[in-house]
Amino acid sequence: MVRVDFVSLTEAFNAWAQETFTLMPLEQIAIDGKSIKASLSDYDSAYQDFVSVVSALSVAQGVVVGLESMRNHQKGEIKTVEMLLDKLQLKGVCFSLDALHTQKNSRANHQ
């Protein structure tokens, strides 16, 4: 998994998902990040590096409608979610995210 080009993978997936799925008004989109187990390097040091993927899931349809990847030393989950929302340009839907995204200084335009 370390050799997977996650940027290309997520771009291809997002293009496919946008062509394949239509979201309904007020549809719930659950967003969460998960680390990719096989991508961990330097497991025995304080500077571990791994890849995570943030996904946007349509709860009603049970399908992922968008992905964004990140390396833990390059950007955090909050920034990655902001990038995913910018790419997806979803309007009129309801987002649910975990408590990590309730921080005071998060970007105001995604509230």
N, C-alpha and C positions, 0 to 999 in steps of 0.2 A: 504493500500500500504506500510505502514511502515514495516510490517512483511514479505514482499517479500524479498527473498534472491536474490538481484540484480546481484551478482557475478555469481551465478549458472544460473540465467536466461540468462545473456549475453553470458556465455560460451556455453550453449545449443543452443541459437539462432545462434551464430557464426558458430558452427559445422554444423548446419542445412543449413545455408546460403551458406557456402563453398561447400557443396555437391549439392546444388540446383541450384546455379546461376554461369554462366560463363561470365567473363568480356571480352570485346573486346579490342584490342589495341587502345590506346588513348581515351578510354571511360572516360567521365567526372564523377568524384566522388566528391559529395558535402558533406562536413563534418561540423557538427554543434552540439552544446550541448543544451539540454533543461532540465530545472528542472522539477521534478515530483511533482506536486502540493500537493498531499496527503501525501508526505513524510516530510513535514515541521514540525520541532519541535522547541520549545522555541521561538515561533513567536513574543513574546513581549520583547525579550532581544536582546542585541547587538551581542549575540553569537548564532544566529539562525543556525540550522543545517538542511540540506535537501539533497536529492539524486538528481543527475543529470545524464542523459544518453547522451553520445556522439554517434551520428550515422553517418555512411558512406552510402550515398545514391547514387545509380547508376541513374544518371539523365536520360539516354536513356531508361533504363528498368523500371524506376519508383519504384524501390525496394531498401530496405535497405540491404546492403551486410555485415554490421558489426556493432557491438555495443560495448561500454565500459561504465561501470557505475563508478560514483565517489560520494563521500560525500564531501561537500564543505569545511569541516575542515581537510580533509586528503590530498587532492591533488587538483590542479586547472585544468582548462580545457586544458591548453597547455600541461601539463604532461599527461593528459588522452588521448589526441589526439596522442601524441608520442607513448603511450602504445598500442593504437588501431592500429596504422600503423605498429608497430613491430609485432603484432599478425597476422594481415592480410597479410603481406608480398606481397603487390600488386606491380607489376612491369608493366611499360609501359602504365600507366593510367595517367590522368590529374586530379589533386586535386584542388578543390576550397574551400577556408576557409574564415572566416570573418577576419576583420582587427586585431582582438586580436592576431592573429598568425603571425603578421609582426614584432614582437618585435626583437630587435637587438640580444639578446642572446639566441634565440631559437636554438635547435640542428641543426647543419649544414647538417647532413646526410639525412634529409627529405626534402631538398630543391629541 
